[in-house]
């Protein structure tokens, strides 16, 4: 289930005004980059790079109906 390697790192963008997210105008990858790769200019001294990967998740249901459950 886990990943053994990191994705390619991207340089964080430091700015005084954050870029606005237009949720339905961007792909999932673009939304992630806009959200995760920008920081306040106050932090520019960090010169940070980030490696971001979409988690691999298995979804399971814990719903277990009992004798009182009514199907509609």
C-alpha positions in Angstrom: 0.0 0.0 0.0 2.8 2.5 0.7 5.1 4.3 -1.7 8.8 3.6 -1.6 9.9 6.7 -3.4 9.1 10.4 -3.3 7.7 12.4 -6.2 9.7 15.1 -7.9 10.1 18.1 -5.6 8.8 21.6 -6.6 10.0 24.9 -5.3 7.6 26.7 -2.9 6.4 30.1 -4.2 6.7 32.9 -1.6 4.5 35.9 -2.1 2.6 38.6 -0.3 -0.8 37.8 -1.9 -2.0 34.2 -2.2 -3.3 32.9 -5.5 -7.1 32.5 -5.4 -8.5 29.0 -6.0 -11.2 28.6 -8.5 -12.3 25.1 -7.7 -14.1 24.2 -10.9 -11.6 25.8 -13.2 -8.6 23.7 -12.2 -7.6 20.0 -12.4 -7.0 18.1 -9.1 -3.2 18.4 -9.7 -3.4 22.2 -10.2 -5.5 22.6 -7.1 -2.9 20.7 -5.1 0.0 22.7 -6.5 -1.8 26.0 -5.8 -2.8 25.0 -2.3 0.5 23.3 -1.2 3.2 25.2 -3.0 2.6 28.8 -1.9 3.6 30.5 1.4 3.8 34.0 2.8 6.8 36.0 1.7 7.7 36.2 5.4 8.9 32.6 5.1 11.1 33.1 2.0 14.3 32.6 4.0 13.4 28.9 4.2 13.9 28.4 0.4 11.7 25.3 0.7 11.0 22.6 -1.8 8.1 20.1 -1.4 7.4 16.7 -2.7 3.7 16.1 -2.8 2.0 12.8 -3.6 -1.6 11.7 -3.7 -2.1 9.0 -1.0 -3.1 5.6 -2.1 -6.1 4.8 0.1 -8.4 1.8 0.2 -11.9 2.7 1.2 -13.9 0.2 3.2 -17.3 0.4 4.8 -17.8 -0.3 8.5 -21.6 -0.3 8.1 -23.1 -3.5 9.3 -26.9 -3.5 9.4 -28.6 -5.4 12.2 -32.1 -6.8 12.6 -33.4 -3.3 13.3 -32.2 -1.8 10.0 -35.0 -1.0 7.5 -34.3 -0.8 3.8 -36.2 2.0 2.0 
